[in-house]
Amino acid sequence: MPERISFYDQISRNKWKSFFLIIIIFLVFLVLGYIISLAIDPGYFFVIMIASIIISILYILISYYNSDKIALASVGAKEADRRQYSQYYNSVEGLTLASGMPMPKLYVMENSQINAFASGRDPEHAVICVTTGALEKLNKQELEGVLGHELSHVANFDIRFMTLVAVMVGMIAIISQLFLRSLWFRGGNRDDKKGSAILMLAGIILAILAPIVVQLVQLAISRKREYAADASAVKFIRSPTGLIGALKKIKNEHVPTQETKKINKAVAPLFISDPFKKRLENLTSTHPPITKRIEILEKM
């Protein structure tokens, strides 16, 4: 008999892993800043740091406070009519009452694939959007499993958490770009000491590699938050059966359709399943393998 997994342990484990990964991003940020400050004039580096922080925070804040509008507009979603989608409304109302969460706004997007996403900076400003394919192909229990997963993202403040990650990743990318571009104007004539040349080389290598490393870590965090949302859905519904059934149907769907090409890749991480359906999940995947998710759920 397979070893049982507690959804409480699964939620806690994946949240701790997420925090550990964000610490890695922070350490990369510190090391990158320290090496670059040694390689170039500290005063000049201070200007680079301030510029990168301002640009990154302004860009992310605009996205953060309009995350729901941006996501909905990018997929052409429309507000769900209560009379037409009564089961959709009834399922979400039941879940929010059971979990003590406020009722989110409900939307529908035209797409034959089974999928859904949640957005919004907090539970009071949350939206849930499902595809027409999900409403047509999922039974009541499976739909509740998907909706429980999406409500879990809202309850876990995943948009807020991933925004924080995006700010840090953005700062590292901007610092690296400003440093590398500044080399063209500096002409490398600070001095000819061997130590300075080594530091400059180390700064260049780190400025090239750091954005790649932290982006991979960001994707790893996204995958951990999906596992946590799966476990939280089981906590809400007290059964993994519906979500397992939905994920099996998603897994058996074929390659992306013409409708999928209309989806902005920037919002792909929000969905319960990657709408672009990569054949092989790897370090660049926004979602963990569906087979692995099903295996874990079946042990709960």
C-alpha positions in Angstrom: 0.0 0.0 0.0 1.5 3.4 -1.0 2.5 5.8 1.7 -0.2 8.4 2.4 0.6 12.1 2.1 -0.9 14.7 4.3 -2.1 17.7 2.4 -1.0 19.8 5.4 2.5 18.5 5.1 2.4 19.0 1.3 1.3 22.6 1.6 3.9 23.3 4.3 6.7 21.6 2.4 6.1 23.4 -0.8 5.8 26.8 0.9 9.1 26.3 2.7 10.7 25.3 -0.6 9.4 28.4 -2.2 10.9 30.6 0.6 14.2 28.7 0.3 14.2 29.4 -3.5 13.5 33.1 -3.0 16.4 33.2 -0.5 18.6 31.9 -3.3 17.4 34.8 -5.6 18.2 37.2 -2.8 21.7 35.7 -2.3 22.4 36.0 -6.1 21.3 39.6 -5.9 23.7 40.3 -3.0 26.7 38.5 -4.6 26.1 40.2 -8.0 25.9 43.6 -6.3 29.0 43.0 -4.2 31.1 41.8 -7.2 30.0 44.6 -9.4 30.6 47.2 -6.7 34.2 45.9 -6.4 34.7 45.8 -10.1 33.6 49.4 -10.7 33.4 52.7 -8.8 31.1 52.2 -5.8 29.4 55.6 -6.4 28.7 54.6 -10.0 27.3 51.3 -8.8 25.0 53.0 -6.3 23.5 54.9 -9.3 22.9 51.6 -11.1 21.3 50.0 -8.1 18.9 53.0 -7.5 17.9 53.0 -11.2 17.3 49.3 -11.3 15.2 49.3 -8.2 13.0 52.2 -9.3 12.5 50.8 -12.8 11.7 47.3 -11.6 9.4 48.4 -8.8 7.4 50.8 -11.0 7.0 48.3 -13.7 5.9 45.5 -11.4 3.6 47.7 -9.3 1.7 48.8 -12.4 1.3 45.1 -13.3 0.5 44.1 -9.8 -2.4 46.5 -9.2 -3.8 45.7 -12.7 -2.9 42.0 -12.8 -6.6 40.8 -13.1 -7.4 43.3 -15.8 -4.2 42.5 -17.8 -4.8 38.8 -17.5 -8.5 38.9 -18.5 -7.9 41.3 -21.4 -5.0 39.2 -22.8 -7.2 36.1 -23.2 -10.4 38.0 -24.2 -12.4 36.8 -21.2 -15.9 37.9 -20.6 -17.8 38.1 -17.3 -19.8 34.9 -16.7 -23.6 35.3 -16.9 -25.1 33.8 -13.8 -28.2 32.4 -15.6 -26.0 30.7 -18.3 -23.3 29.4 -15.9 -25.3 28.6 -12.8 -23.3 25.6 -11.9 -20.1 27.6 -12.2 -21.5 30.2 -9.8 -22.9 27.6 -7.4 -19.6 25.7 -7.1 -17.6 28.8 -6.4 -20.1 30.1 -3.9 -20.0 26.8 -2.1 -16.2 26.7 -1.9 -16.0 30.3 -0.7 -18.5 29.8 2.0 -16.7 26.6 3.2 -13.3 28.4 3.2 -14.5 31.8 4.5 -13.2 33.6 1.4 -15.0 36.5 -0.3 -16.7 35.7 -3.6 -14.4 36.5 -6.6 -15.7 37.8 -9.9 -16.2 35.0 -12.4 -15.2 35.1 -16.1 -15.3 32.7 -19.1 -12.9 32.6 -22.0 -13.6 30.9 -25.4 -11.2 28.0 -25.6 -12.0 24.3 -26.2 -9.1 23.2 -23.9 -9.8 22.4 -20.3 -8.1 25.2 -18.3 -8.6 27.9 -15.7 -6.7 30.7 -13.9 -7.0 33.0 -11.0 -5.7 36.5 -10.6 -5.9 39.6 -8.4 -3.6 41.0 -5.8 -5.7 39.7 -2.8 -8.9 37.8 -2.0 -10.9 41.0 -2.1 -9.8 41.8 -5.6 -9.7 38.2 -7.1 -11.1 36.9 -10.3 -11.4 33.4 -11.6 -11.6 32.6 -15.3 -12.4 29.1 -16.8 -12.4 28.0 -20.4 -15.6 27.0 -22.2 -13.9 23.6 -22.6 -13.6 23.2 -18.9 -17.3 24.0 -18.4 -18.3 21.6 -21.2 -16.0 18.6 -20.5 -15.7 18.5 -16.7 -18.4 17.1 -14.4 -19.5 18.9 -11.2 -16.8 17.2 -9.0 -14.0 17.8 -11.4 -15.0 21.4 -12.0 -15.0 21.9 -8.2 -11.5 20.4 -8.0 -10.2 22.9 -10.6 -12.0 25.8 -8.9 -10.6 24.7 -5.5 -7.1 24.8 -7.0 -7.6 28.4 -8.4 -9.1 29.6 -5.1 -6.1 28.2 -3.3 -3.8 30.5 -5.4 -5.9 33.4 -4.1 -6.0 32.2 -0.5 -2.2 31.6 -0.6 -1.6 35.1 -2.0 0.4 33.6 -4.8 0.0 36.6 -7.0 1.6 38.8 -4.3 4.3 36.2 -3.7 5.2 35.8 -7.4 5.1 39.6 -7.7 7.8 39.9 -5.0 9.8 37.3 -6.9 9.4 39.1 -10.2 10.6 42.4 -8.6 13.8 40.7 -7.4 14.4 38.9 -10.7 13.7 42.1 -12.6 16.2 44.0 -10.4 18.9 41.5 -11.1 18.2 41.6 -14.9 18.3 45.4 -15.0 21.5 45.6 -12.8 23.2 43.1 -15.1 22.1 45.0 -18.3 23.1 48.4 -17.0 26.5 47.0 -15.8 27.2 45.3 -19.1 26.1 48.3 -21.2 28.2 50.7 -19.0 31.3 48.8 -20.0 31.0 50.1 -23.5 31.2 53.7 -22.2 33.8 53.1 -19.6 36.4 51.8 -22.0 37.9 49.5 -19.4 40.5 52.1 -18.4 39.9 52.2 -14.7 43.4 50.8 -14.0 45.6 47.9 -15.2 45.9 46.0 -12.0 45.6 42.3 -12.3 43.1 42.2 -9.4 40.8 44.7 -11.0 40.9 42.8 -14.3 39.9 39.6 -12.5 37.1 41.4 -10.6 35.8 42.9 -13.9 35.8 39.5 -15.6 34.0 38.0 -12.6 31.5 40.8 -12.7 30.9 40.3 -16.5 30.4 36.5 -16.1 28.1 36.9 -13.1 26.1 39.6 -14.9 25.6 37.2 -17.8 24.7 34.1 -15.7 22.8 35.7 -12.8 19.6 36.6 -14.8 19.5 33.0 -16.3 19.9 31.4 -12.9 17.3 33.5 -11.1 14.8 33.0 -14.0 15.2 29.2 -13.6 14.7 29.6 -9.8 11.6 31.8 -10.5 10.2 28.9 -12.7 11.0 26.4 -9.9 9.0 28.6 -7.4 6.1 28.7 -9.9 6.1 24.8 -10.0 6.2 24.6 -6.2 3.2 27.0 -5.9 1.3 24.7 -8.2 1.9 21.7 -5.9 0.9 23.8 -2.9 -2.4 24.9 -4.7 -3.2 21.2 -5.5 -2.8 20.3 -1.8 -4.8 23.4 -0.7 -7.6 22.4 -3.1 -7.8 19.0 -1.3 -7.9 20.9 2.0 -10.9 23.0 0.7 -12.8 20.1 -0.8 -11.7 17.3 1.6 -11.2 15.0 -1.4 -8.6 14.8 -4.2 -10.9 12.9 -6.5 -12.3 15.8 -8.5 -9.0 17.4 -9.2 -7.4 14.1 -10.1 -10.2 13.5 -12.6 -9.8 17.0 -14.1 -6.0 16.6 -14.4 -6.4 13.2 -16.1 -8.7 14.8 -18.7 -6.2 17.7 -19.2 -3.4 15.2 -19.6 -5.3 13.3 -22.3 -6.0 16.4 -24.4 -4.1 16.8 -27.6 -1.6 19.5 -28.7 -2.5 23.2 -28.4 -5.2 24.5 -30.8 -5.3 27.7 -32.9 -7.1 29.3 -29.9 -4.0 28.7 -27.7 -1.9 30.9 -30.0 -4.0 33.9 -29.0 -2.9 33.5 -25.4 -0.1 35.8 -24.2 2.8 33.6 -23.0 3.3 36.1 -20.1 0.0 34.8 -18.5 0.6 31.1 -19.1 2.0 30.5 -15.5 -1.4 31.6 -14.1 -3.2 28.7 -15.7 -3.8 25.3 -13.8 -2.0 23.7 -16.8 0.4 25.1 -19.3 -1.8 26.0 -22.2 1.1 25.5 -24.6 1.6 21.9 -23.4 5.3 21.3 -23.8 6.0 17.7 -24.7 8.7 17.4 -22.0 8.6 19.2 -18.7 12.0 20.6 -17.7 13.8 23.4 -15.8 12.1 25.9 -18.1 8.6 24.7 -17.5 6.1 26.9 -15.6 4.2 23.9 -14.3 5.2 20.5 -12.8 4.5 17.3 -14.8 0.7 16.5 -14.6 1.6 12.8 -14.1 3.6 13.7 -11.0 0.8 16.0 -9.7 -1.7 13.1 -10.1 0.6 10.7 -8.3 0.9 13.0 -5.3 -2.9 13.6 -5.2 -3.7 9.9 -5.3 -1.7 9.4 -2.1 -3.7 12.0 -0.2 
